[in-house]
Each structure stands twice: as structure tokens, then as C-alpha cells.
Amino acid sequence: MAWESLITDADHHHLLNQNGDIINPASAVRIGDHVWIGARAMILKGSEIADDCVVGAQSLVTGRFSENKVLIAGSPAKVVKKDILWKE
């Protein structure tokens, strides 16, 4: 995980409807094994990243990426390359 990256499972403050019900509940983040997270990437609540993936620098991950060995990049993030390999 590179510098200034953020992984968060909540919005930090609850938003309520007129009945007092929370309308922005927290949601777990799941990051697989051997995942490289680039500098200043943001991975938000409910996101999932499969094994052996790379998240590009300054990417905004807001969804589920279930395919292994992909490069995820952009804002919002999307799969930009498949069948990648990387070493430390």
C-alpha cells in the first residue's frame, strides 16, 4: 500500500432521514491477497478487490472487482487491463 492511500468502510458521519433512520450505513471493504494499492488511491465502503490485482495511483474504487489479476484505475475506477502479473 503506497503513501497517502485511504481505505474507509464508512462516511464518517451518519445521514438520517426524517424518521431518524440512517441512510448511509457502513459497509465492509474486502481486499484480496497480493494486492498493490497505488499512491493516493481511495477505496470506499462496500468495495471489493480480488487477489493479485493492482489499483492505480489516485484511483477512486467504489465497487466490486471480483476478477483476479486485473489493473483497476481511474475515477471512478474500472478494469483497464486483464491477466496482469506483478512482483515485489
HTML snippet that shows the backbone in 3Dmol.js (N, CA, C, O; Angstrom):
<script src="https://3Dmol.org/build/3Dmol-min.js"></script>
<div id="view" style="width:600px;height:400px;position:relative"></div>
<script>
const pdb = `
ATOM      1  N   MET A   1       0.862  -1.176   0.000  1.00  0.00           N
ATOM      2  CA  MET A   1       0.000   0.000   0.000  1.00  0.00           C
ATOM      3  C   MET A   1       0.897   1.224   0.000  1.00  0.00           C
ATOM      4  O   MET A   1       1.744   1.389   0.879  1.00  0.00           O
ATOM      5  N   ALA A   2       0.708   2.070  -0.980  1.00  0.00           N
ATOM      6  CA  ALA A   2       1.546   3.253  -1.119  1.00  0.00           C
ATOM      7  C   ALA A   2       1.072   4.391  -0.210  1.00  0.00           C
ATOM      8  O   ALA A   2       0.028   4.300   0.437  1.00  0.00           O
ATOM      9  N   TRP A   3       1.852   5.441  -0.181  1.00  0.00           N
ATOM     10  CA  TRP A   3       1.598   6.569   0.713  1.00  0.00           C
ATOM     11  C   TRP A   3       0.321   7.323   0.336  1.00  0.00           C
ATOM     12  O   TRP A   3      -0.100   7.360  -0.820  1.00  0.00           O
ATOM     13  N   GLU A   4      -0.270   7.920   1.370  1.00  0.00           N
ATOM     14  CA  GLU A   4      -1.465   8.750   1.275  1.00  0.00           C
ATOM     15  C   GLU A   4      -2.673   8.043   0.659  1.00  0.00           C
ATOM     16  O   GLU A   4      -3.545   8.697   0.087  1.00  0.00           O
ATOM     17  N   SER A   5      -2.732   6.731   0.769  1.00  0.00           N
ATOM     18  CA  SER A   5      -3.907   5.987   0.317  1.00  0.00           C
ATOM     19  C   SER A   5      -4.931   5.943   1.447  1.00  0.00           C
ATOM     20  O   SER A   5      -4.579   6.072   2.620  1.00  0.00           O
ATOM     21  N   LEU A   6      -6.195   5.759   1.086  1.00  0.00           N
ATOM     22  CA  LEU A   6      -7.271   5.752   2.068  1.00  0.00           C
ATOM     23  C   LEU A   6      -8.183   4.563   1.818  1.00  0.00           C
ATOM     24  O   LEU A   6      -8.620   4.320   0.693  1.00  0.00           O
ATOM     25  N   ILE A   7      -8.463   3.823   2.890  1.00  0.00           N
ATOM     26  CA  ILE A   7      -9.449   2.744   2.848  1.00  0.00           C
ATOM     27  C   ILE A   7     -10.447   3.040   3.959  1.00  0.00           C
ATOM     28  O   ILE A   7     -10.070   3.151   5.125  1.00  0.00           O
ATOM     29  N   THR A   8     -11.716   3.168   3.596  1.00  0.00           N
ATOM     30  CA  THR A   8     -12.720   3.500   4.601  1.00  0.00           C
ATOM     31  C   THR A   8     -13.992   2.677   4.398  1.00  0.00           C
ATOM     32  O   THR A   8     -14.428   2.455   3.269  1.00  0.00           O
ATOM     33  N   ASP A   9     -14.575   2.232   5.503  1.00  0.00           N
ATOM     34  CA  ASP A   9     -15.801   1.436   5.426  1.00  0.00           C
ATOM     35  C   ASP A   9     -17.038   2.232   5.839  1.00  0.00           C
ATOM     36  O   ASP A   9     -18.120   1.666   5.992  1.00  0.00           O
ATOM     37  N   ALA A  10     -16.879   3.536   6.019  1.00  0.00           N
ATOM     38  CA  ALA A  10     -17.992   4.392   6.436  1.00  0.00           C
ATOM     39  C   ALA A  10     -17.798   5.798   5.868  1.00  0.00           C
ATOM     40  O   ALA A  10     -16.751   6.124   5.308  1.00  0.00           O
ATOM     41  N   ASP A  11     -18.837   6.622   6.027  1.00  0.00           N
ATOM     42  CA  ASP A  11     -18.781   8.003   5.557  1.00  0.00           C
ATOM     43  C   ASP A  11     -18.368   8.972   6.664  1.00  0.00           C
ATOM     44  O   ASP A  11     -18.340  10.182   6.441  1.00  0.00           O
ATOM     45  N   HIS A  12     -18.053   8.466   7.832  1.00  0.00           N
ATOM     46  CA  HIS A  12     -17.573   9.218   8.992  1.00  0.00           C
ATOM     47  C   HIS A  12     -18.673   9.968   9.743  1.00  0.00           C
ATOM     48  O   HIS A  12     -18.525  10.235  10.935  1.00  0.00           O
ATOM     49  N   HIS A  13     -19.768  10.311   9.071  1.00  0.00           N
ATOM     50  CA  HIS A  13     -20.910  10.937   9.732  1.00  0.00           C
ATOM     51  C   HIS A  13     -22.169  10.279   9.194  1.00  0.00           C
ATOM     52  O   HIS A  13     -22.277   9.998   8.001  1.00  0.00           O
ATOM     53  N   HIS A  14     -23.113  10.040  10.082  1.00  0.00           N
ATOM     54  CA  HIS A  14     -24.380   9.447   9.646  1.00  0.00           C
ATOM     55  C   HIS A  14     -25.296  10.519   9.063  1.00  0.00           C
ATOM     56  O   HIS A  14     -25.388  11.634   9.575  1.00  0.00           O
ATOM     57  N   LEU A  15     -25.962  10.149   7.989  1.00  0.00           N
ATOM     58  CA  LEU A  15     -27.041  10.961   7.437  1.00  0.00           C
ATOM     59  C   LEU A  15     -28.345  10.261   7.778  1.00  0.00           C
ATOM     60  O   LEU A  15     -28.463   9.043   7.646  1.00  0.00           O
ATOM     61  N   LEU A  16     -29.315  11.038   8.215  1.00  0.00           N
ATOM     62  CA  LEU A  16     -30.586  10.474   8.659  1.00  0.00           C
ATOM     63  C   LEU A  16     -31.729  10.999   7.804  1.00  0.00           C
ATOM     64  O   LEU A  16     -31.681  12.121   7.298  1.00  0.00           O
ATOM     65  N   ASN A  17     -32.764  10.168   7.650  1.00  0.00           N
ATOM     66  CA  ASN A  17     -33.976  10.665   7.006  1.00  0.00           C
ATOM     67  C   ASN A  17     -34.859  11.311   8.071  1.00  0.00           C
ATOM     68  O   ASN A  17     -34.465  11.407   9.233  1.00  0.00           O
ATOM     69  N   GLN A  18     -36.028  11.746   7.685  1.00  0.00           N
ATOM     70  CA  GLN A  18     -36.906  12.444   8.633  1.00  0.00           C
ATOM     71  C   GLN A  18     -37.392  11.556   9.767  1.00  0.00           C
ATOM     72  O   GLN A  18     -37.818  12.060  10.806  1.00  0.00           O
ATOM     73  N   ASN A  19     -37.332  10.229   9.582  1.00  0.00           N
ATOM     74  CA  ASN A  19     -37.723   9.300  10.646  1.00  0.00           C
ATOM     75  C   ASN A  19     -36.575   8.984  11.593  1.00  0.00           C
ATOM     76  O   ASN A  19     -36.764   8.266  12.575  1.00  0.00           O
ATOM     77  N   GLY A  20     -35.387   9.512  11.311  1.00  0.00           N
ATOM     78  CA  GLY A  20     -34.222   9.247  12.141  1.00  0.00           C
ATOM     79  C   GLY A  20     -33.460   7.999  11.750  1.00  0.00           C
ATOM     80  O   GLY A  20     -32.547   7.584  12.464  1.00  0.00           O
ATOM     81  N   ASP A  21     -33.822   7.382  10.613  1.00  0.00           N
ATOM     82  CA  ASP A  21     -33.131   6.185  10.135  1.00  0.00           C
ATOM     83  C   ASP A  21     -31.852   6.574   9.393  1.00  0.00           C
ATOM     84  O   ASP A  21     -31.834   7.550   8.643  1.00  0.00           O
ATOM     85  N   ILE A  22     -30.791   5.809   9.608  1.00  0.00           N
ATOM     86  CA  ILE A  22     -29.525   6.052   8.914  1.00  0.00           C
ATOM     87  C   ILE A  22     -29.693   5.693   7.444  1.00  0.00           C
ATOM     88  O   ILE A  22     -30.145   4.596   7.119  1.00  0.00           O
ATOM     89  N   ILE A  23     -29.333   6.609   6.559  1.00  0.00           N
ATOM     90  CA  ILE A  23     -29.471   6.360   5.123  1.00  0.00           C
ATOM     91  C   ILE A  23     -28.129   6.118   4.432  1.00  0.00           C
ATOM     92  O   ILE A  23     -28.093   5.870   3.226  1.00  0.00           O
ATOM     93  N   ASN A  24     -27.037   6.186   5.176  1.00  0.00           N
ATOM     94  CA  ASN A  24     -25.713   5.898   4.606  1.00  0.00           C
ATOM     95  C   ASN A  24     -24.940   4.938   5.519  1.00  0.00           C
ATOM     96  O   ASN A  24     -23.907   5.314   6.074  1.00  0.00           O
ATOM     97  N   PRO A  25     -25.436   3.693   5.680  1.00  0.00           N
ATOM     98  CA  PRO A  25     -24.790   2.766   6.618  1.00  0.00           C
ATOM     99  C   PRO A  25     -23.384   2.374   6.169  1.00  0.00           C
ATOM    100  O   PRO A  25     -23.052   2.429   4.985  1.00  0.00           O
ATOM    101  N   ALA A  26     -22.575   1.981   7.137  1.00  0.00           N
ATOM    102  CA  ALA A  26     -21.232   1.473   6.849  1.00  0.00           C
ATOM    103  C   ALA A  26     -21.337   0.167   6.072  1.00  0.00           C
ATOM    104  O   ALA A  26     -22.358  -0.519   6.130  1.00  0.00           O
ATOM    105  N   SER A  27     -20.276  -0.172   5.345  1.00  0.00           N
ATOM    106  CA  SER A  27     -20.243  -1.412   4.574  1.00  0.00           C
ATOM    107  C   SER A  27     -18.795  -1.877   4.474  1.00  0.00           C
ATOM    108  O   SER A  27     -17.905  -1.093   4.143  1.00  0.00           O
ATOM    109  N   ALA A  28     -18.566  -3.140   4.757  1.00  0.00           N
ATOM    110  CA  ALA A  28     -17.204  -3.685   4.807  1.00  0.00           C
ATOM    111  C   ALA A  28     -16.471  -3.525   3.476  1.00  0.00           C
ATOM    112  O   ALA A  28     -17.077  -3.528   2.404  1.00  0.00           O
ATOM    113  N   VAL A  29     -15.156  -3.387   3.578  1.00  0.00           N
ATOM    114  CA  VAL A  29     -14.257  -3.377   2.421  1.00  0.00           C
ATOM    115  C   VAL A  29     -13.511  -4.699   2.434  1.00  0.00           C
ATOM    116  O   VAL A  29     -13.033  -5.136   3.481  1.00  0.00           O
ATOM    117  N   ARG A  30     -13.409  -5.336   1.276  1.00  0.00           N
ATOM    118  CA  ARG A  30     -12.675  -6.601   1.177  1.00  0.00           C
ATOM    119  C   ARG A  30     -11.569  -6.450   0.140  1.00  0.00           C
ATOM    120  O   ARG A  30     -11.815  -6.110  -1.017  1.00  0.00           O
ATOM    121  N   ILE A  31     -10.342  -6.713   0.590  1.00  0.00           N
ATOM    122  CA  ILE A  31      -9.181  -6.629  -0.300  1.00  0.00           C
ATOM    123  C   ILE A  31      -8.495  -7.985  -0.267  1.00  0.00           C
ATOM    124  O   ILE A  31      -8.133  -8.480   0.800  1.00  0.00           O
ATOM    125  N   GLY A  32      -8.319  -8.583  -1.440  1.00  0.00           N
ATOM    126  CA  GLY A  32      -7.733  -9.914  -1.541  1.00  0.00           C
ATOM    127  C   GLY A  32      -6.249  -9.935  -1.216  1.00  0.00           C
ATOM    128  O   GLY A  32      -5.670  -8.928  -0.808  1.00  0.00           O
ATOM    129  N   ASP A  33      -5.650 -11.095  -1.402  1.00  0.00           N
ATOM    130  CA  ASP A  33      -4.219 -11.283  -1.170  1.00  0.00           C
ATOM    131  C   ASP A  33      -3.418 -10.746  -2.353  1.00  0.00           C
ATOM    132  O   ASP A  33      -3.871 -10.784  -3.498  1.00  0.00           O
ATOM    133  N   HIS A  34      -2.217 -10.245  -2.053  1.00  0.00           N
ATOM    134  CA  HIS A  34      -1.270  -9.807  -3.079  1.00  0.00           C
ATOM    135  C   HIS A  34      -1.880  -8.708  -3.950  1.00  0.00           C
ATOM    136  O   HIS A  34      -1.869  -8.793  -5.178  1.00  0.00           O
ATOM    137  N   VAL A  35      -2.409  -7.680  -3.292  1.00  0.00           N
ATOM    138  CA  VAL A  35      -2.989  -6.528  -3.988  1.00  0.00           C
ATOM    139  C   VAL A  35      -2.083  -5.324  -3.757  1.00  0.00           C
ATOM    140  O   VAL A  35      -1.712  -5.023  -2.623  1.00  0.00           O
ATOM    141  N   TRP A  36      -1.738  -4.650  -4.825  1.00  0.00           N
ATOM    142  CA  TRP A  36      -0.887  -3.466  -4.785  1.00  0.00           C
ATOM    143  C   TRP A  36      -1.795  -2.250  -4.924  1.00  0.00           C
ATOM    144  O   TRP A  36      -2.528  -2.119  -5.904  1.00  0.00           O
ATOM    145  N   ILE A  37      -1.738  -1.362  -3.933  1.00  0.00           N
ATOM    146  CA  ILE A  37      -2.566  -0.156  -3.934  1.00  0.00           C
ATOM    147  C   ILE A  37      -1.654   1.039  -4.160  1.00  0.00           C
ATOM    148  O   ILE A  37      -0.761   1.306  -3.356  1.00  0.00           O
ATOM    149  N   GLY A  38      -1.877   1.756  -5.252  1.00  0.00           N
ATOM    150  CA  GLY A  38      -1.036   2.884  -5.636  1.00  0.00           C
ATOM    151  C   GLY A  38      -1.252   4.109  -4.757  1.00  0.00           C
ATOM    152  O   GLY A  38      -2.230   4.198  -4.015  1.00  0.00           O
ATOM    153  N   ALA A  39      -0.322   5.046  -4.857  1.00  0.00           N
ATOM    154  CA  ALA A  39      -0.339   6.275  -4.065  1.00  0.00           C
ATOM    155  C   ALA A  39      -1.636   7.053  -4.259  1.00  0.00           C
ATOM    156  O   ALA A  39      -2.145   7.193  -5.371  1.00  0.00           O
ATOM    157  N   ARG A  40      -2.145   7.549  -3.154  1.00  0.00           N
ATOM    158  CA  ARG A  40      -3.341   8.390  -3.112  1.00  0.00           C
ATOM    159  C   ARG A  40      -4.610   7.722  -3.646  1.00  0.00           C
ATOM    160  O   ARG A  40      -5.580   8.407  -3.970  1.00  0.00           O
ATOM    161  N   ALA A  41      -4.607   6.413  -3.738  1.00  0.00           N
ATOM    162  CA  ALA A  41      -5.833   5.707  -4.120  1.00  0.00           C
ATOM    163  C   ALA A  41      -6.829   5.798  -2.965  1.00  0.00           C
ATOM    164  O   ALA A  41      -6.440   5.828  -1.798  1.00  0.00           O
ATOM    165  N   MET A  42      -8.104   5.841  -3.303  1.00  0.00           N
ATOM    166  CA  MET A  42      -9.167   5.847  -2.301  1.00  0.00           C
ATOM    167  C   MET A  42     -10.065   4.646  -2.551  1.00  0.00           C
ATOM    168  O   MET A  42     -10.585   4.461  -3.651  1.00  0.00           O
ATOM    169  N   ILE A  43     -10.241   3.828  -1.510  1.00  0.00           N
ATOM    170  CA  ILE A  43     -11.092   2.646  -1.594  1.00  0.00           C
ATOM    171  C   ILE A  43     -12.222   2.859  -0.590  1.00  0.00           C
ATOM    172  O   ILE A  43     -12.000   2.870   0.621  1.00  0.00           O
ATOM    173  N   LEU A  44     -13.428   3.026  -1.111  1.00  0.00           N
ATOM    174  CA  LEU A  44     -14.554   3.419  -0.273  1.00  0.00           C
ATOM    175  C   LEU A  44     -15.407   2.235   0.164  1.00  0.00           C
ATOM    176  O   LEU A  44     -15.253   1.119  -0.333  1.00  0.00           O
ATOM    177  N   LYS A  45     -16.302   2.502   1.094  1.00  0.00           N
ATOM    178  CA  LYS A  45     -17.139   1.467   1.711  1.00  0.00           C
ATOM    179  C   LYS A  45     -17.812   0.596   0.665  1.00  0.00           C
ATOM    180  O   LYS A  45     -18.231   1.068  -0.392  1.00  0.00           O
ATOM    181  N   GLY A  46     -17.906  -0.697   0.990  1.00  0.00           N
ATOM    182  CA  GLY A  46     -18.556  -1.657   0.111  1.00  0.00           C
ATOM    183  C   GLY A  46     -17.711  -2.153  -1.041  1.00  0.00           C
ATOM    184  O   GLY A  46     -18.161  -3.000  -1.812  1.00  0.00           O
ATOM    185  N   SER A  47     -16.497  -1.648  -1.176  1.00  0.00           N
ATOM    186  CA  SER A  47     -15.636  -2.057  -2.292  1.00  0.00           C
ATOM    187  C   SER A  47     -15.040  -3.431  -2.043  1.00  0.00           C
ATOM    188  O   SER A  47     -14.798  -3.823  -0.902  1.00  0.00           O
ATOM    189  N   GLU A  48     -14.808  -4.154  -3.125  1.00  0.00           N
ATOM    190  CA  GLU A  48     -14.144  -5.453  -3.068  1.00  0.00           C
ATOM    191  C   GLU A  48     -13.124  -5.520  -4.192  1.00  0.00           C
ATOM    192  O   GLU A  48     -13.400  -5.137  -5.329  1.00  0.00           O
ATOM    193  N   ILE A  49     -11.933  -6.019  -3.851  1.00  0.00           N
ATOM    194  CA  ILE A  49     -10.855  -6.181  -4.828  1.00  0.00           C
ATOM    195  C   ILE A  49     -10.338  -7.603  -4.697  1.00  0.00           C
ATOM    196  O   ILE A  49      -9.966  -8.035  -3.606  1.00  0.00           O
ATOM    197  N   ALA A  50     -10.315  -8.333  -5.808  1.00  0.00           N
ATOM    198  CA  ALA A  50      -9.899  -9.736  -5.805  1.00  0.00           C
ATOM    199  C   ALA A  50      -8.381  -9.863  -5.653  1.00  0.00           C
ATOM    200  O   ALA A  50      -7.664  -8.863  -5.626  1.00  0.00           O
ATOM    201  N   ASP A  51      -7.905 -11.100  -5.553  1.00  0.00           N
ATOM    202  CA  ASP A  51      -6.476 -11.393  -5.398  1.00  0.00           C
ATOM    203  C   ASP A  51      -5.670 -10.949  -6.617  1.00  0.00           C
ATOM    204  O   ASP A  51      -6.178 -10.898  -7.737  1.00  0.00           O
ATOM    205  N   ASP A  52      -4.392 -10.630  -6.366  1.00  0.00           N
ATOM    206  CA  ASP A  52      -3.401 -10.373  -7.419  1.00  0.00           C
ATOM    207  C   ASP A  52      -3.744  -9.183  -8.309  1.00  0.00           C
ATOM    208  O   ASP A  52      -3.394  -9.175  -9.489  1.00  0.00           O
ATOM    209  N   CYS A  53      -4.416  -8.191  -7.766  1.00  0.00           N
ATOM    210  CA  CYS A  53      -4.791  -7.007  -8.544  1.00  0.00           C
ATOM    211  C   CYS A  53      -3.878  -5.829  -8.217  1.00  0.00           C
ATOM    212  O   CYS A  53      -3.171  -5.829  -7.210  1.00  0.00           O
ATOM    213  N   VAL A  54      -3.909  -4.830  -9.088  1.00  0.00           N
ATOM    214  CA  VAL A  54      -3.216  -3.568  -8.870  1.00  0.00           C
ATOM    215  C   VAL A  54      -4.251  -2.457  -8.966  1.00  0.00           C
ATOM    216  O   VAL A  54      -5.055  -2.420  -9.897  1.00  0.00           O
ATOM    217  N   VAL A  55      -4.221  -1.546  -7.987  1.00  0.00           N
ATOM    218  CA  VAL A  55      -5.067  -0.357  -8.015  1.00  0.00           C
ATOM    219  C   VAL A  55      -4.157   0.813  -8.359  1.00  0.00           C
ATOM    220  O   VAL A  55      -3.203   1.094  -7.633  1.00  0.00           O
ATOM    221  N   GLY A  56      -4.444   1.492  -9.456  1.00  0.00           N
ATOM    222  CA  GLY A  56      -3.610   2.592  -9.924  1.00  0.00           C
ATOM    223  C   GLY A  56      -3.611   3.780  -8.979  1.00  0.00           C
ATOM    224  O   GLY A  56      -4.553   3.982  -8.213  1.00  0.00           O
ATOM    225  N   ALA A  57      -2.543   4.561  -9.043  1.00  0.00           N
ATOM    226  CA  ALA A  57      -2.418   5.769  -8.232  1.00  0.00           C
ATOM    227  C   ALA A  57      -3.593   6.707  -8.489  1.00  0.00           C
ATOM    228  O   ALA A  57      -4.046   6.856  -9.624  1.00  0.00           O
ATOM    229  N   GLN A  58      -4.070   7.324  -7.441  1.00  0.00           N
ATOM    230  CA  GLN A  58      -5.158   8.300  -7.451  1.00  0.00           C
ATOM    231  C   GLN A  58      -6.484   7.740  -7.970  1.00  0.00           C
ATOM    232  O   GLN A  58      -7.345   8.498  -8.414  1.00  0.00           O
ATOM    233  N   SER A  59      -6.648   6.431  -7.916  1.00  0.00           N
ATOM    234  CA  SER A  59      -7.911   5.824  -8.344  1.00  0.00           C
ATOM    235  C   SER A  59      -8.957   5.931  -7.241  1.00  0.00           C
ATOM    236  O   SER A  59      -8.621   5.982  -6.057  1.00  0.00           O
ATOM    237  N   LEU A  60     -10.219   5.963  -7.636  1.00  0.00           N
ATOM    238  CA  LEU A  60     -11.341   6.005  -6.709  1.00  0.00           C
ATOM    239  C   LEU A  60     -12.154   4.730  -6.893  1.00  0.00           C
ATOM    240  O   LEU A  60     -12.909   4.589  -7.855  1.00  0.00           O
ATOM    241  N   VAL A  61     -11.982   3.795  -5.942  1.00  0.00           N
ATOM    242  CA  VAL A  61     -12.642   2.492  -6.025  1.00  0.00           C
ATOM    243  C   VAL A  61     -13.931   2.553  -5.212  1.00  0.00           C
ATOM    244  O   VAL A  61     -13.910   2.822  -4.011  1.00  0.00           O
ATOM    245  N   THR A  62     -15.056   2.297  -5.888  1.00  0.00           N
ATOM    246  CA  THR A  62     -16.355   2.367  -5.218  1.00  0.00           C
ATOM    247  C   THR A  62     -17.205   1.130  -5.456  1.00  0.00           C
ATOM    248  O   THR A  62     -18.349   1.077  -5.005  1.00  0.00           O
ATOM    249  N   GLY A  63     -16.678   0.147  -6.146  1.00  0.00           N
ATOM    250  CA  GLY A  63     -17.487  -1.020  -6.488  1.00  0.00           C
ATOM    251  C   GLY A  63     -16.793  -2.325  -6.195  1.00  0.00           C
ATOM    252  O   GLY A  63     -15.817  -2.388  -5.448  1.00  0.00           O
ATOM    253  N   ARG A  64     -17.325  -3.368  -6.807  1.00  0.00           N
ATOM    254  CA  ARG A  64     -16.802  -4.720  -6.595  1.00  0.00           C
ATOM    255  C   ARG A  64     -16.065  -5.179  -7.841  1.00  0.00           C
ATOM    256  O   ARG A  64     -16.596  -5.144  -8.951  1.00  0.00           O
ATOM    257  N   PHE A  65     -14.825  -5.612  -7.629  1.00  0.00           N
ATOM    258  CA  PHE A  65     -13.982  -6.140  -8.698  1.00  0.00           C
ATOM    259  C   PHE A  65     -13.629  -7.570  -8.314  1.00  0.00           C
ATOM    260  O   PHE A  65     -12.732  -7.797  -7.502  1.00  0.00           O
ATOM    261  N   SER A  66     -14.336  -8.534  -8.899  1.00  0.00           N
ATOM    262  CA  SER A  66     -14.207  -9.933  -8.491  1.00  0.00           C
ATOM    263  C   SER A  66     -13.224 -10.723  -9.341  1.00  0.00           C
ATOM    264  O   SER A  66     -12.916 -11.869  -9.016  1.00  0.00           O
ATOM    265  N   GLU A  67     -12.731 -10.139 -10.411  1.00  0.00           N
ATOM    266  CA  GLU A  67     -11.801 -10.841 -11.296  1.00  0.00           C
ATOM    267  C   GLU A  67     -10.368 -10.674 -10.788  1.00  0.00           C
ATOM    268  O   GLU A  67      -9.929  -9.560 -10.504  1.00  0.00           O
ATOM    269  N   ASN A  68      -9.643 -11.793 -10.677  1.00  0.00           N
ATOM    270  CA  ASN A  68      -8.242 -11.763 -10.252  1.00  0.00           C
ATOM    271  C   ASN A  68      -7.353 -11.221 -11.363  1.00  0.00           C
ATOM    272  O   ASN A  68      -7.718 -11.245 -12.538  1.00  0.00           O
ATOM    273  N   LYS A  69      -6.180 -10.732 -10.971  1.00  0.00           N
ATOM    274  CA  LYS A  69      -5.117 -10.330 -11.902  1.00  0.00           C
ATOM    275  C   LYS A  69      -5.547  -9.252 -12.890  1.00  0.00           C
ATOM    276  O   LYS A  69      -5.326  -9.370 -14.095  1.00  0.00           O
ATOM    277  N   VAL A  70      -6.174  -8.185 -12.352  1.00  0.00           N
ATOM    278  CA  VAL A  70      -6.541  -7.063 -13.210  1.00  0.00           C
ATOM    279  C   VAL A  70      -5.946  -5.768 -12.664  1.00  0.00           C
ATOM    280  O   VAL A  70      -5.669  -5.646 -11.471  1.00  0.00           O
ATOM    281  N   LEU A  71      -5.756  -4.805 -13.567  1.00  0.00           N
ATOM    282  CA  LEU A  71      -5.354  -3.452 -13.199  1.00  0.00           C
ATOM    283  C   LEU A  71      -6.624  -2.619 -13.147  1.00  0.00           C
ATOM    284  O   LEU A  71      -7.367  -2.524 -14.124  1.00  0.00           O
ATOM    285  N   ILE A  72      -6.856  -2.017 -11.985  1.00  0.00           N
ATOM    286  CA  ILE A  72      -8.035  -1.196 -11.744  1.00  0.00           C
ATOM    287  C   ILE A  72      -7.541   0.240 -11.635  1.00  0.00           C
ATOM    288  O   ILE A  72      -6.646   0.522 -10.838  1.00  0.00           O
ATOM    289  N   ALA A  73      -8.106   1.151 -12.420  1.00  0.00           N
ATOM    290  CA  ALA A  73      -7.627   2.533 -12.380  1.00  0.00           C
ATOM    291  C   ALA A  73      -8.724   3.490 -12.811  1.00  0.00           C
ATOM    292  O   ALA A  73      -9.683   3.106 -13.480  1.00  0.00           O
ATOM    293  N   GLY A  74      -8.560   4.742 -12.413  1.00  0.00           N
ATOM    294  CA  GLY A  74      -9.465   5.801 -12.827  1.00  0.00           C
ATOM    295  C   GLY A  74     -10.341   6.300 -11.700  1.00  0.00           C
ATOM    296  O   GLY A  74     -10.284   5.813 -10.571  1.00  0.00           O
ATOM    297  N   SER A  75     -11.166   7.302 -12.046  1.00  0.00           N
ATOM    298  CA  SER A  75     -12.075   7.900 -11.080  1.00  0.00           C
ATOM    299  C   SER A  75     -13.400   8.190 -11.780  1.00  0.00           C
ATOM    300  O   SER A  75     -13.537   9.222 -12.437  1.00  0.00           O
ATOM    301  N   PRO A  76     -14.369   7.301 -11.649  1.00  0.00           N
ATOM    302  CA  PRO A  76     -14.350   6.091 -10.826  1.00  0.00           C
ATOM    303  C   PRO A  76     -13.503   4.996 -11.473  1.00  0.00           C
ATOM    304  O   PRO A  76     -13.295   4.980 -12.686  1.00  0.00           O
ATOM    305  N   ALA A  77     -13.026   4.091 -10.637  1.00  0.00           N
ATOM    306  CA  ALA A  77     -12.144   3.016 -11.107  1.00  0.00           C
ATOM    307  C   ALA A  77     -12.894   2.029 -11.991  1.00  0.00           C
ATOM    308  O   ALA A  77     -14.083   1.770 -11.803  1.00  0.00           O
ATOM    309  N   LYS A  78     -12.164   1.489 -12.959  1.00  0.00           N
ATOM    310  CA  LYS A  78     -12.675   0.422 -13.826  1.00  0.00           C
ATOM    311  C   LYS A  78     -11.500  -0.472 -14.194  1.00  0.00           C
ATOM    312  O   LYS A  78     -10.346  -0.084 -14.015  1.00  0.00           O
ATOM    313  N   VAL A  79     -11.781  -1.646 -14.699  1.00  0.00           N
ATOM    314  CA  VAL A  79     -10.723  -2.553 -15.138  1.00  0.00           C
ATOM    315  C   VAL A  79     -10.147  -2.001 -16.437  1.00  0.00           C
ATOM    316  O   VAL A  79     -10.871  -1.792 -17.410  1.00  0.00           O
ATOM    317  N   VAL A  80      -8.824  -1.766 -16.443  1.00  0.00           N
ATOM    318  CA  VAL A  80      -8.178  -1.235 -17.651  1.00  0.00           C
ATOM    319  C   VAL A  80      -7.246  -2.243 -18.316  1.00  0.00           C
ATOM    320  O   VAL A  80      -6.912  -2.090 -19.491  1.00  0.00           O
ATOM    321  N   LYS A  81      -6.820  -3.277 -17.578  1.00  0.00           N
ATOM    322  CA  LYS A  81      -6.016  -4.364 -18.155  1.00  0.00           C
ATOM    323  C   LYS A  81      -6.345  -5.647 -17.420  1.00  0.00           C
ATOM    324  O   LYS A  81      -6.661  -5.638 -16.230  1.00  0.00           O
ATOM    325  N   LYS A  82      -6.266  -6.759 -18.152  1.00  0.00           N
ATOM    326  CA  LYS A  82      -6.536  -8.073 -17.567  1.00  0.00           C
ATOM    327  C   LYS A  82      -5.308  -8.955 -17.681  1.00  0.00           C
ATOM    328  O   LYS A  82      -4.387  -8.665 -18.445  1.00  0.00           O
ATOM    329  N   ASP A  83      -5.305 -10.042 -16.908  1.00  0.00           N
ATOM    330  CA  ASP A  83      -4.227 -11.041 -16.921  1.00  0.00           C
ATOM    331  C   ASP A  83      -2.864 -10.426 -16.650  1.00  0.00           C
ATOM    332  O   ASP A  83      -1.899 -10.700 -17.364  1.00  0.00           O
ATOM    333  N   ILE A  84      -2.786  -9.585 -15.607  1.00  0.00           N
ATOM    334  CA  ILE A  84      -1.509  -8.971 -15.246  1.00  0.00           C
ATOM    335  C   ILE A  84      -0.812  -9.801 -14.175  1.00  0.00           C
ATOM    336  O   ILE A  84      -1.459 -10.556 -13.449  1.00  0.00           O
ATOM    337  N   LEU A  85       0.475  -9.665 -14.082  1.00  0.00           N
ATOM    338  CA  LEU A  85       1.290 -10.253 -13.021  1.00  0.00           C
ATOM    339  C   LEU A  85       2.193  -9.165 -12.482  1.00  0.00           C
ATOM    340  O   LEU A  85       2.617  -8.278 -13.223  1.00  0.00           O
ATOM    341  N   TRP A  86       2.491  -9.230 -11.191  1.00  0.00           N
ATOM    342  CA  TRP A  86       3.443  -8.279 -10.635  1.00  0.00           C
ATOM    343  C   TRP A  86       4.237  -8.937  -9.521  1.00  0.00           C
ATOM    344  O   TRP A  86       3.771  -9.869  -8.866  1.00  0.00           O
ATOM    345  N   LYS A  87       5.453  -8.426  -9.321  1.00  0.00           N
ATOM    346  CA  LYS A  87       6.344  -8.915  -8.266  1.00  0.00           C
ATOM    347  C   LYS A  87       6.741  -7.749  -7.391  1.00  0.00           C
ATOM    348  O   LYS A  87       6.742  -6.596  -7.820  1.00  0.00           O
ATOM    349  N   GLU A  88       7.079  -8.073  -6.146  1.00  0.00           N
ATOM    350  CA  GLU A  88       7.557  -7.038  -5.228  1.00  0.00           C
ATOM    351  C   GLU A  88       8.965  -6.649  -5.577  1.00  0.00           C
ATOM    352  O   GLU A  88       9.548  -5.788  -4.918  1.00  0.00           O
TER     353      GLU A  88
END
`;
const viewer = $3Dmol.createViewer("view");
viewer.addModel(pdb, "pdb");
viewer.setStyle({}, {cartoon: {color: "spectrum"}});
viewer.zoomTo();
viewer.render();
</script>
